[in-house]
Amino acid sequence: MSVNRSPGKLSRSEKATISRKLHDKLVARAQTGPAEPALDIFIPQLETIAGQLETHVAGKDAANAARVAHVDRTERADADVDNWTRHIHLFLDVEGRHRHSPHAASARLLQVAAFPTGLDLVDERIPDENAKVRSALTTLRAPEHAQTLAALRLPLEWLDFLQAALDESDAAYADRASARGEGGEHVLRGRSVEADWVDVVGRLRKYIESRSPAGDLDRMAESRALLAPLTDALAHAKALAAARTTRRTKKPAPPAPETTA
């Protein structure tokens, strides 16, 4: 079974574990001797590969965890934007429906100016919604509408609450995108290291399999032990792949024919 064409696919974390175990076995053999430069040269290579794979595994996991946390934060911030947008829009809507208010017409005009599409904007993508809500906020805070807001007695702190919600929403969305980008970077860099892993481990396997003279049982046993972290993992992956294939191809038994008394 070849390293790069094994029936069962090894995960990046499994490759890191295999690299570390191969490294430790080579170190233990080198400490007891005899010296074998052609084999010992793989020790620093495996150390480097293991460290790089572990870094990208941990980095991807951390980025994914951060992304999940930012998704929750983004949803909460977006809900606050929606909430205060509805508060302000509905306040203007109620005031604009007052049949005897001298300010009803001004409330309706301001509502249309700030929210030309009504509350449809709260259902848009977060960046698009936030841009439109910021535009609405700019309109509401324009000097020419200050007198109308005062006459309607709209709580001006609502505008501050909406501003704070928008700032948090934009920041949360940016952090979420950044975490996604960091995860993607670890995926790409990890793939490059995995290609190096295939090369190093493949060469190591070929060397170890060729180092035992025919009939030297002790040397052959040592070689098998040195490669055990790799061969055991590949055998396990092969068994899992075979089990999955069996489950996919196995057909249920046909129902037994009915018998009549």
Secondary structure as GFF3:
##gff-version 3
##sequence-region A 1 261
A	DSSP	alpha_helix	12	32	.	.	.	ID=ss1
A	DSSP	alpha_helix	37	40	.	.	.	ID=ss2
A	DSSP	alpha_helix	42	96	.	.	.	ID=ss3
A	DSSP	alpha_helix	104	114	.	.	.	ID=ss4
A	DSSP	three_ten_helix	118	123	.	.	.	ID=ss5
A	DSSP	alpha_helix	126	140	.	.	.	ID=ss6
A	DSSP	three_ten_helix	143	145	.	.	.	ID=ss7
A	DSSP	alpha_helix	146	152	.	.	.	ID=ss8
A	DSSP	alpha_helix	156	210	.	.	.	ID=ss9
A	DSSP	alpha_helix	217	249	.	.	.	ID=ss10
###
